[in-house]
Amino acid sequence: MSNPLDTDAGSELFAGYEADLRLVQADLTQKLDQIPELSGEPRKAMIRQAEHSLEEAKELLDQMRIEKQNIPSANRNKINQRVRNFESDIDSSSRKLKSLSSDRKALFGDRYTDNPGASDVQLEQRQQLLSSTDRLGRSSDRIRESQRIANETEQIGASTLADLHTQRSTIVHTRDTLLESEGFVDRSVKTLRGMSRRMATNRIITVAIITVLILLIIAVIVSKFR
């Protein structure tokens, strides 16, 4: 069986799934141990109950596979090993249940016989029952596979949404930075324009002063020669 639950290595949700799976496995093991002691209708009823427990165990295992993605990578190795142990236990139980289900004499009791002279009606009924069982098994496999694909798709969708949210945050931050930079540029342009106007004004004042000084010098010189 799998290793004891190590609660410091996984999330609470994973630990909950693991605890539930252990209970289902214990119930499934008990049913598998009881089946060889039964025959006829009680055996078939117990097999159906075991099949239900097996399906429940597989569903819990699928949930554990999904939830382990949320566990820190530092603890992922322990989690992966526990999941592999559960997979091995469930596969073993599935093979045992399949072997018990294929025991036709125990299933049909005294009505089952390999004698070619057996009643055609009984033979037809057995064939129909076995065919129905096979179809039910294939349908369960398809449903389980569809559920696995749906879970993987949901996980991929959640990851994509998280990536899109991160990209959106980056774009918004970049836009805010550009707007802030644009404000700095506008203020810088206004400052340069003001400096340019002040420089032009200073040049005009300087030219005016020089002109006045030249006129004064000329006036002084003219006044001395009169």
C-alpha positions in Angstrom: 0.0 0.0 0.0 1.0 3.7 -0.2 3.1 5.5 2.3 1.4 7.1 5.4 0.0 10.6 4.9 2.7 13.3 5.2 0.6 16.4 5.8 3.6 18.8 5.7 4.3 17.8 2.1 1.0 18.6 0.4 -1.9 21.0 0.4 -4.8 20.5 2.6 -7.0 19.7 -0.4 -4.6 17.0 -1.6 -4.4 15.5 1.9 -8.2 15.4 2.0 -8.4 13.6 -1.3 -5.7 11.2 -0.1 -7.5 10.4 3.1 -10.8 9.8 1.2 -9.0 7.5 -1.2 -7.5 5.4 1.6 -11.0 4.9 3.0 -12.4 3.9 -0.5 -9.4 1.5 -1.0 -10.1 -0.1 2.4 -13.8 -0.6 1.4 -12.8 -1.9 -2.0 -10.3 -4.4 -0.5 -13.0 -5.7 1.9 -15.4 -6.2 -1.0 -12.8 -8.0 -3.1 -12.1 -10.4 -0.2 -15.8 -11.1 0.2 -16.6 -11.9 -3.5 -14.8 -15.3 -3.6 -17.1 -16.5 -0.8 -20.3 -15.6 -2.7 -22.0 -16.9 -5.8 -25.0 -16.2 -8.0 -26.9 -12.9 -7.4 -25.1 -12.0 -4.1 -21.8 -12.3 -5.9 -23.0 -10.1 -8.8 -24.3 -7.5 -6.4 -21.0 -7.4 -4.6 -19.2 -7.1 -7.9 -21.3 -4.1 -8.8 -20.5 -2.5 -5.4 -16.8 -3.2 -5.9 -17.0 -1.6 -9.4 -18.6 1.5 -8.0 -15.9 1.7 -5.3 -13.2 1.3 -8.0 -14.7 4.1 -10.1 -14.8 6.3 -7.0 -11.1 5.5 -6.3 -10.1 6.4 -9.8 -12.0 9.7 -9.6 -10.3 10.6 -6.4 -6.9 9.7 -7.9 -7.7 12.0 -10.9 -8.4 14.8 -8.4 -5.1 14.2 -6.7 -3.2 14.3 -10.0 -4.8 17.8 -10.6 -4.2 19.1 -7.1 -0.5 18.1 -7.0 0.2 20.8 -9.5 -0.5 23.3 -6.8 2.0 21.8 -4.4 5.5 23.5 -4.3 8.1 21.8 -6.5 10.3 21.1 -3.5 7.7 18.6 -2.2 6.6 17.3 -5.6 8.8 14.2 -5.6 7.2 12.8 -2.5 3.8 13.5 -3.9 4.5 11.9 -7.2 5.7 8.7 -5.4 2.6 8.5 -3.4 0.4 9.0 -6.5 2.3 6.3 -8.3 1.8 3.9 -5.3 -2.0 4.6 -5.4 -2.0 4.0 -9.1 -0.3 0.6 -8.6 -2.8 -0.3 -5.8 -5.8 0.7 -8.0 -4.5 -1.2 -11.0 -4.0 -4.3 -8.9 -7.5 -4.0 -7.5 -8.9 -3.5 -11.0 -7.2 -6.7 -12.3 -8.4 -8.7 -9.3 -12.0 -7.5 -9.8 -11.8 -8.3 -13.5 -10.6 -11.8 -12.7 -13.4 -12.3 -10.2 -16.0 -11.0 -12.7 -14.8 -13.5 -15.3 -15.6 -16.5 -13.1 -18.8 -17.4 -14.9 -19.6 -20.5 -12.8 -19.5 -18.5 -9.6 -21.5 -15.7 -11.3 -24.3 -18.0 -12.6 -24.1 -20.7 -10.0 -25.5 -24.1 -11.0 -27.1 -22.7 -14.1 -23.6 -22.3 -15.8 -22.3 -25.3 -17.8 -20.0 -25.9 -20.6 -22.3 -28.7 -21.9 -23.2 -28.0 -25.5 -26.7 -29.3 -24.8 -27.5 -26.4 -22.3 -30.7 -24.5 -22.9 -30.4 -22.0 -25.7 -32.4 -19.5 -23.6 -30.0 -19.7 -20.7 -27.0 -19.4 -23.1 -28.5 -16.4 -24.8 -29.2 -14.8 -21.4 -25.6 -15.4 -20.3 -24.3 -13.9 -23.5 -26.5 -10.8 -23.2 -25.4 -10.3 -19.6 -21.7 -10.6 -20.5 -22.2 -8.3 -23.5 -23.9 -5.8 -21.3 -21.1 -6.0 -18.7 -18.5 -5.4 -21.5 -20.4 -2.4 -22.8 -20.7 -1.0 -19.4 -17.0 -1.4 -18.8 -16.2 0.3 -22.1 -18.6 3.1 -21.3 -17.1 3.7 -17.9 -13.6 3.8 -19.5 -14.8 6.4 -22.0 -16.5 8.5 -19.3 -13.3 8.4 -17.2 -11.2 9.3 -20.1 -13.5 12.2 -21.0 -13.4 13.4 -17.4 -9.6 13.3 -17.5 -9.5 15.3 -20.7 -11.9 17.8 -19.2 -9.8 18.2 -16.1 -6.7 18.7 -18.1 -8.5 21.2 -20.3 -9.7 23.1 -17.2 -6.2 23.1 -15.8 -4.7 24.5 -19.1 -7.5 27.1 -19.2 -6.7 28.2 -15.7 -3.0 28.5 -16.5 -3.8 30.4 -19.7 -6.0 32.9 -17.8 -3.2 33.4 -15.2 -0.7 34.1 -18.0 -3.2 36.6 -19.6 -3.7 38.3 -16.3 0.1 38.7 -15.8 0.4 40.0 -19.4 -2.4 42.5 -18.8 -0.7 43.7 -15.6 2.5 44.2 -17.6 0.8 46.1 -20.4 -1.1 48.3 -17.9 2.2 49.1 -16.1 4.0 49.8 -19.3 1.1 52.1 -20.4 1.3 54.0 -17.1 5.0 54.3 -17.5 4.6 55.7 -21.0 2.0 58.2 -19.8 4.3 59.3 -17.0 7.2 59.7 -19.4 5.0 61.7 -21.8 4.2 64.1 -19.0 7.9 64.5 -18.2 8.5 65.2 -21.9 5.7 67.8 -22.1 7.1 69.6 -19.0 10.6 69.5 -20.5 9.4 71.0 -23.8 7.6 73.8 -21.9 10.8 74.5 -19.9 12.9 74.6 -23.1 10.5 76.9 -24.8 10.5 79.3 -21.7 14.3 79.3 -21.7 14.3 80.0 -25.4 12.0 83.0 -25.0 14.1 84.3 -22.1 17.3 84.0 -24.2 15.6 85.9 -27.1 14.5 88.6 -24.7 18.0 88.9 -23.2 19.5 89.2 -26.7 17.1 92.0 -27.6 17.8 93.8 -24.3 21.6 93.4 -24.9 21.3 94.8 -28.4 19.2 97.7 -27.2 21.7 98.5 -24.5 24.7 98.4 -26.9 22.8 100.6 -29.3 22.1 103.2 -26.6 25.7 103.1 -25.5 26.9 103.7 -29.1 24.5 106.6 -29.6 25.6 108.1 -26.3 29.3 107.8 -27.4 28.5 109.4 -30.7 26.6 112.2 -29.0 29.6 112.9 -26.6 32.1 112.9 -29.5 29.9 115.3 -31.5 29.4 117.6 -28.6 33.2 117.9 -28.0 33.9 119.0 -31.7 31.4 121.8 -31.7 
